[in-house]
């Protein structure tokens, strides 16, 4: 475990880590490595208030959505409390931001090598069976609390539903769950031609198109070579065409800040089997 100097309320769209200098913003970040029973190493982030409160607080673990990371809770450029994680911290919670296997904060120098055969053969089932309980029990050990609370967003809520259903023991140590934008079966695509092709084809054809390893590994190349503004426009137009997400309430600077961190990484299998064909 190491302690970075500060945790931002706005992460630069070009920054690659939560360890980003934000002097005098009132909170810091501890990075913890959580080991799953099947060999993965997950980096999670604990927000540290300054000054620290004198009384123990309720521990809350926040699980991100599909193909993103803990950074998504800190990307709103408006103000610190416009971001979900700092708002929870200001309300007096002991906040832990989880990351799941396959994203940018997993298996960094420990755990399984990403080049290993079978590394990317995972989906929500494995996240629910191994990642969720590992993070929950780590936070209990670190805080000394018998129970913790959990918040799940989108895929994070699906993981929590599955984990609590598969492992009865978790229900004894998770005292409360809040599911934001819970997903059981995704809505069809706005672009009907693409949606019809995906719904009528087989997983092997989709794997042939997307590969069987990391989902869209070209995103970092596009962002780094064309800049965050061009990257944000490409992502925005793609979301609008595929899903009908117009996001008209977001000004461009908000989209640049968010889309710079929207792809944290995951496996193709996670999308194909556990999401698109679930």
Residue, then its C-alpha position, 0 to 999 in steps of 0.5 A: x500500500x502506498x499513499x499518494x499526495x493528493x486525489x483530484x476532483x478533476x483528473x486531467x483527460x491526459x493523466x494516467x493515474x489517480x496519483x495526480x497533484x491537486x494541492x490544497x483540495x482537501x483530500x488524499x488517496x491511499x492505493x491498496x492492492x487486493x488479491x483475488x483467490x484466483x490470482x488477480x491483483x486489483x488496485x483500489x483507492x481509499x479517499x483520505x480527508x484532510x483533516x481526518x475526522x476523529x470518529x470512525x465512519x461507515x465504510x462505503x465501496x463504490x463499484x464502477x460500470x462497464x470498461x471504466x475505472x475508479x477515475x470516473x467518480x472524479x471527472x466532473x470539472x465543476x467542483x469537488x462536491x459535483x463528483x460522487x466520491x468527494x460528495x460521499x467523503x464530505x458526507x462523512x463516509x469512509x470511501x473506497x473506489x473499487x477496480x475490477x480485473x482487466x482495467x487499467x488498475x489491475x495486475x500492475x506488477x503483481x497478479x496475472x501477466x496480461x500476456x498470459x494465455x487465458x488472461x482475458x477469458x473473464x466476464x461478470x461471473x468471475x468479477x462477481x465470484x472473485x473481485x467483489x468478495x475480495x474487495x469487500x473482505x479487504x475493506x473490512x480488514x483495513x477498517x476493522x468493521x464487521x460490515x460495509x456498504x456498497x454502491x454499484x453503477x451499471x455493471x457494478x450493480x449487476x456484479x453486486x446482485x450476482x455476488x450477493x446471490x451466489x455467495x450467501x456469506x456476503x449478505x452477512x457482511x454487506x449491510x446496505x447496497x445502493x444500485x445506480x442505473x442497474x442493468x439486468x438486460x441492456x436496451x437495444x442499440x439505437x442504430x438498428x442495423x448494428x443492433x440487428x447484426x449483433x442480435x442475430x449473429x453468433x459470439x464467434x463472429x463477434x469475437x472474430x471482429x473484436x478479438x478475444x482479448x482486451x476491448x478496443x485497445x486502440x482507444x489509448x492510441x487515438x487519445x494520445x495521438x489526436x488529443x482529448x478534444x478530438x477523442x471526446x468528439x469521436x466517442x460522443x458521436x459513436x455513443x449518439x449513433x449506437x445508443x441514442x445517448x445525446x448527452x445534451x446537458x453536458x457542455x463540451x468541457x465536461x465531455x472532454x473530462x469524462x470521455x478522457x477516462x471512460x475507457x478503463x479497459x475490460x475483456x471482449x468476453x465481458x461485453x459479448x457474453x455478459x452484456x450484449x448477449x446476456 
